[in-house]
Amino acid sequence: MKSTVITVTTGRTEVVQDITEQCAAFVREACGGGDGLLNVFVPHATAGLAVMELGARSDDDLLAALRDLLPADDRWRHAHGSRGHGRSHVMPAMIAPYATIPVIDGELALGTWQSVAFVDLNVDNPDRQVRLSFLREG
């Protein structure tokens, strides 16, 4: 298994950020054109990963849906940091902090419109890490 950590800078806003190219670049380097699995993992209690269409405002729709489901208000018992911070700790139960993507002939086997998205509602931490691990077949 080969593994690396990439940094994702989100700024101080809620974000759905495309990390597909960083994943693809790591796979190209790590696998040498073979088959296997890419595991993407966010070692944070307040962020997640989604495999979804990006660029057609689906990312905006996801953030809007999360705002509806997890409002940034004072209802949260986990209440440190910015207003509504507790919702960020609930989000990974809905948007998992991991994804596994097949790799075929050295390429991510994503569907035509699929991308790997880093999802973060936590406006208190502008710099995040994502661990990429490639497990080779055989």
C-alpha positions as CSV (number, residue, x, y, z in Angstrom):
1,M,0.0,0.0,0.0
2,K,1.2,3.5,-0.8
3,S,-0.1,6.5,1.1
4,T,0.2,10.3,1.2
5,V,-1.5,13.3,2.8
6,I,-2.7,16.3,0.8
7,T,-3.7,19.6,2.2
8,V,-7.0,21.2,1.3
9,T,-7.4,24.9,2.0
10,T,-11.1,25.7,2.4
11,G,-10.9,29.3,3.7
12,R,-13.5,30.4,6.2
13,T,-16.6,29.3,4.3
14,E,-18.7,26.2,3.9
15,V,-17.3,24.3,1.0
16,V,-17.6,21.5,-1.5
17,Q,-14.2,21.3,-3.1
18,D,-13.2,19.1,-6.0
19,I,-10.1,17.0,-5.1
20,T,-10.4,14.6,-8.1
21,E,-7.2,15.8,-9.8
22,Q,-5.1,15.4,-6.7
23,C,-6.5,11.9,-6.3
24,A,-5.9,11.0,-9.9
25,A,-2.3,12.4,-9.8
26,F,-1.5,10.3,-6.7
27,V,-2.9,7.2,-8.4
28,R,-0.9,7.7,-11.5
29,E,2.3,8.0,-9.4
30,A,1.4,5.2,-7.0
31,C,0.1,2.5,-9.2
32,G,2.2,2.4,-12.3
33,G,-0.7,1.7,-14.5
34,G,-2.1,-1.2,-12.6
35,D,-5.4,-2.0,-10.9
36,G,-6.4,-1.5,-7.3
37,L,-8.4,0.6,-4.9
38,L,-7.9,4.2,-3.8
39,N,-9.1,4.9,-0.3
40,V,-9.6,8.6,0.5
41,F,-9.9,9.5,4.2
42,V,-10.5,12.7,6.1
43,P,-8.9,12.5,9.6
44,H,-11.2,15.3,10.9
45,A,-14.3,15.0,13.0
46,T,-16.1,17.7,11.0
47,A,-15.5,17.0,7.3
48,G,-16.5,14.4,4.8
49,L,-16.2,13.1,1.2
50,A,-18.8,12.7,-1.5
51,V,-18.6,11.2,-4.9
52,M,-20.9,13.3,-7.0
53,E,-21.3,15.6,-10.0
54,L,-19.6,18.9,-9.5
55,G,-19.6,22.1,-11.6
56,A,-23.3,22.0,-12.5
57,R,-24.3,23.7,-9.2
58,S,-24.8,20.3,-7.5
59,D,-22.2,21.5,-5.0
60,D,-24.4,24.5,-4.2
61,D,-27.4,22.2,-3.9
62,L,-25.6,19.9,-1.5
63,L,-24.6,22.9,0.7
64,A,-28.2,24.2,0.6
65,A,-29.5,20.7,1.6
66,L,-27.0,20.5,4.5
67,R,-28.0,24.0,5.7
68,D,-31.6,22.8,5.7
69,L,-30.8,19.6,7.5
70,L,-28.1,21.0,9.8
71,P,-28.9,24.7,10.5
72,A,-26.1,26.9,11.9
73,D,-28.0,27.9,15.0
74,D,-27.9,27.4,18.7
75,R,-29.7,24.1,18.9
76,W,-26.5,22.0,19.1
77,R,-25.2,20.7,22.4
78,H,-21.7,20.5,21.1
79,A,-21.3,24.3,21.2
80,H,-17.8,25.7,21.0
81,G,-16.3,27.7,18.1
82,S,-18.5,29.5,15.7
83,R,-22.3,29.6,15.9
84,G,-23.7,26.2,15.0
85,H,-20.4,24.5,15.1
86,G,-22.0,21.4,16.6
87,R,-23.7,20.6,13.2
88,S,-20.2,20.1,11.7
89,H,-19.7,17.2,14.1
90,V,-23.0,15.6,13.1
91,M,-22.4,16.0,9.3
92,P,-19.9,13.1,9.0
93,A,-22.7,10.7,10.0
94,M,-24.4,11.8,6.7
95,I,-21.4,12.6,4.5
96,A,-18.9,9.9,5.5
97,P,-15.2,10.9,6.1
98,Y,-14.1,8.2,3.6
99,A,-14.6,7.0,0.0
100,T,-13.1,4.0,-1.9
101,I,-12.7,4.3,-5.6
102,P,-11.7,1.5,-8.0
103,V,-8.6,2.0,-10.1
104,I,-8.5,0.3,-13.5
105,D,-5.3,0.5,-15.7
106,G,-4.0,3.4,-13.5
107,E,-7.1,5.5,-13.8
108,L,-9.9,6.3,-11.3
109,A,-12.9,4.3,-12.4
110,L,-15.4,7.2,-11.8
111,G,-18.6,7.6,-13.8
112,T,-18.8,10.2,-16.5
113,W,-20.0,13.0,-14.2
114,Q,-18.5,11.8,-10.9
115,S,-15.9,13.7,-9.0
116,V,-14.4,13.3,-5.6
117,A,-15.6,16.2,-3.4
118,F,-14.3,17.3,0.0
119,V,-17.2,18.6,2.1
120,D,-16.6,20.9,5.0
121,L,-19.1,23.0,7.0
122,N,-16.6,23.9,9.7
123,V,-15.6,27.6,9.1
124,D,-13.2,27.6,12.0
125,N,-10.5,25.5,10.4
126,P,-9.3,26.7,7.0
127,D,-6.6,24.1,6.4
128,R,-7.5,20.4,6.3
129,Q,-5.7,17.1,5.5
130,V,-6.9,14.2,3.3
131,R,-5.1,10.9,3.4
132,L,-4.9,9.1,0.0
133,S,-4.0,5.4,0.1
134,F,-3.6,3.1,-2.9
135,L,-3.9,-0.6,-2.4
136,R,-2.6,-2.6,-5.4
137,E,-4.2,-5.7,-6.7
138,G,-2.4,-8.9,-5.8
